[in-house]
Amino acid sequence: MDGDFNSGFWSSSAALLNQRVCKISPAESFYDKQLIALALPGYLAAINANTPSVTVKHLSSKTIGEIGLPLPPRAEQTRIVAKLEELLSDLDAGVAELKAAQKKLGQYRQSLLKAAVEGALTAEWRAKNTPSETGAQLLQRILQERRARWEAKQLAKFAEQGKTPPKDWQKKYPEPVQPDATGLPELPQGWVWASVDQLSESVRNGLSKTPNTDQRGFPIFKINAVRPMAVNFKAIKHIEIDESEAADYWVEVGDVLATRYNGSVDLLGVFGMVRNVPERMLHPDKLIRMKPVTGAELGAWMEVCGNVGLSRKHLVARVKTTAGQTGISGEDLKRTPIPLPPVSEQQAALDVLEERLQAIKELGQPVELGLQQSTAQRQNILRAAFAGQLVPQDPHDEPASVLLERIRAERAAQGAAKKPRGRKAKEAA
């Protein structure tokens, strides 16, 4: 095999490779290029997994050039490729069907969530029920409770400091920002638009200190702990700080977390609610924590709204890239519009969602299992191919040992042909 590793080249179609790409040009009289394309990924993955790095993993062309590959007789290589094409094409067709089914389930899930936040999911419920409190009245009650909690905290601070509250101290209450009403449509009867800030007792970033991965100190979420409608308590690092520093950053049941930074816009600004706290956990600076005024009851509704519809559209439209990082600001998050129905209708929608989302999950499990089995089957097929078990051996084939000797002879001849040119160049100098 002739390994041609270049930092860049012009092909007949004028394609350019940069310094991060290695070009491998097998001598096809010795090694079928389709076979090497199937053989190399497994070897490269194994090498990459065991390659240490400080920032970016790096495989040198020398390392790649020294990879040992199975060498079947040349005629057998052709038979192996033909059989692999037959088996893998059938397998790939099955995988394509599974992925199509997975995509449809995902689309149905999103349409279901969107129907919930737009009121379509509970249209029949509204026709049969008259809530005791409208969305507007609920918002007013939330705002009153929000202010009452702020005043209680201020009084507690004055008492702790031994001070008498100053005159008109209540006027310093920071009013929550209004929802960004630009282009907002009319909501179903009894609903009202509210902002994340209005519905939250607080909206704040987490700890900005650098965590560690060796389990020293308090556990703290990684940024990938939050996904749409999910919070993973296993995605953690640790941070060494005093207990007093950690006091304001513990997450609680009902808290809604949003990703503040992410390389993918699809995962930026997504909402996940904390449903249980298996262990005390801090939230980092790259996650924003919202504390719904009425706790998990409201948090569950905010979680749904933040991931679909106009609430999600608001956040995506305000994504900014600064110093190479893609993120959203806390102020933009506070202004995110949330459609607020009466509490009883929220619960009706959430009940339907829970039932149908569970059904989608159950339908998706065999699809996911099928994809996992397909991956394993692909590996088994390739393993059999490179172990000489996929196609029958032919005693009339040129033995691989003879093929290897021909490869060595050709490489030696190529090396010898290059030396005179080097000596001439040296003499001329």
Secondary structure as the mmCIF struct_conf table of DSSP 4:
data_model
#
loop_
_struct_conf.conf_type_id
_struct_conf.id
_struct_conf.beg_label_comp_id
_struct_conf.beg_label_asym_id
_struct_conf.beg_label_seq_id
_struct_conf.end_label_comp_id
_struct_conf.end_label_asym_id
_struct_conf.end_label_seq_id
BEND BEND1 SER A 7 SER A 7
TURN_TY1_P TURN_TY1_P1 SER A 12 SER A 13
TURN_TY1_P TURN_TY1_P2 GLN A 19 ARG A 20
TURN_TY1_P TURN_TY1_P3 GLU A 28 PHE A 30
BEND BEND2 TYR A 31 TYR A 31
HELX_RH_AL_P HELX_RH_AL_P1 LYS A 33 ALA A 49
TURN_TY1_P TURN_TY1_P4 ASN A 50 ASN A 50
BEND BEND3 VAL A 54 VAL A 56
HELX_RH_AL_P HELX_RH_AL_P2 SER A 61 GLY A 65
TURN_TY1_P TURN_TY1_P5 GLU A 66 GLU A 66
HELX_RH_AL_P HELX_RH_AL_P3 ARG A 74 GLU A 118
TURN_TY1_P TURN_TY1_P6 GLY A 119 GLY A 119
BEND BEND4 ALA A 120 ALA A 120
TURN_TY1_P TURN_TY1_P7 LEU A 121 THR A 122
HELX_RH_AL_P HELX_RH_AL_P4 ALA A 123 LYS A 128
BEND BEND5 SER A 132 GLU A 133
HELX_RH_AL_P HELX_RH_AL_P5 GLY A 135 GLN A 161
TURN_TY1_P TURN_TY1_P8 GLY A 162 GLY A 162
HELX_LH_PP_P HELX_LH_PP_P1 THR A 164 PRO A 166
TURN_TY1_P TURN_TY1_P9 LYS A 167 ASP A 168
HELX_RH_3T_P HELX_RH_3T_P1 TRP A 169 LYS A 172
HELX_LH_PP_P HELX_LH_PP_P2 GLU A 175 PRO A 179
TURN_TY1_P TURN_TY1_P10 THR A 182 GLY A 183
HELX_LH_PP_P HELX_LH_PP_P3 LEU A 184 PRO A 188
TURN_TY1_P TURN_TY1_P11 GLN A 189 GLY A 190
STRN STRN1 VAL A 192 SER A 195
HELX_RH_AL_P HELX_RH_AL_P6 VAL A 196 LEU A 199
STRN STRN2 SER A 200 ASN A 205
STRN STRN3 LEU A 207 LEU A 207
BEND BEND6 LYS A 209 LYS A 209
HELX_LH_PP_P HELX_LH_PP_P4 THR A 210 PRO A 211
STRN STRN4 ASN A 212 ASN A 212
BEND BEND7 THR A 213 ASP A 214
BEND BEND8 GLY A 217 GLY A 217
STRN STRN5 PHE A 218 PHE A 221
HELX_RH_3T_P HELX_RH_3T_P2 ILE A 223 ALA A 225
STRN STRN6 VAL A 226 ARG A 227
TURN_TY1_P TURN_TY1_P12 PRO A 228 MET A 229
STRN STRN7 ALA A 230 VAL A 231
TURN_TY1_P TURN_TY1_P13 PHE A 233 LYS A 234
BEND BEND9 ALA A 235 ALA A 235
STRN STRN8 ILE A 236 ILE A 239
HELX_RH_AL_P HELX_RH_AL_P7 GLU A 243 ALA A 246
HELX_RH_3T_P HELX_RH_3T_P3 ALA A 247 TYR A 249
STRN STRN9 TRP A 250 TRP A 250
TURN_TY1_P TURN_TY1_P14 VAL A 253 GLY A 254
STRN STRN10 VAL A 256 THR A 259
BEND BEND10 ARG A 260 ARG A 260
STRN STRN11 TYR A 261 TYR A 261
BEND BEND11 GLY A 263 SER A 264
HELX_RH_3T_P HELX_RH_3T_P4 VAL A 265 LEU A 267
TURN_TY1_P TURN_TY1_P15 LEU A 268 GLY A 269
STRN STRN12 PHE A 271 MET A 273
BEND BEND12 PRO A 278 GLU A 279
STRN STRN13 LEU A 282 LEU A 282
STRN STRN14 PRO A 284 PRO A 284
TURN_TY1_P TURN_TY1_P16 ASP A 285 LYS A 286
STRN STRN15 LEU A 287 PRO A 292
TURN_TY1_P TURN_TY1_P17 VAL A 293 GLY A 295
HELX_RH_AL_P HELX_RH_AL_P8 ALA A 296 ASN A 307
BEND BEND13 VAL A 308 VAL A 308
HELX_RH_AL_P HELX_RH_AL_P9 GLY A 309 VAL A 316
TURN_TY1_P TURN_TY1_P18 ALA A 317 ARG A 318
STRN STRN16 LYS A 320 THR A 322
TURN_TY1_P TURN_TY1_P19 ALA A 323 GLY A 324
STRN STRN17 GLN A 325 GLY A 327
HELX_RH_AL_P HELX_RH_AL_P10 GLY A 330 LYS A 334
TURN_TY1_P TURN_TY1_P20 ARG A 335 ARG A 335
STRN STRN18 PRO A 337 LEU A 340
HELX_RH_AL_P HELX_RH_AL_P11 VAL A 343 PHE A 386
TURN_TY1_P TURN_TY1_P21 ALA A 387 GLY A 388
BEND BEND14 LEU A 390 VAL A 391
TURN_TY1_P TURN_TY1_P22 PRO A 395 HIS A 396
BEND BEND15 ASP A 397 ASP A 397
HELX_LH_PP_P HELX_LH_PP_P5 GLU A 398 PRO A 399
HELX_RH_AL_P HELX_RH_AL_P12 ALA A 400 ALA A 428
#
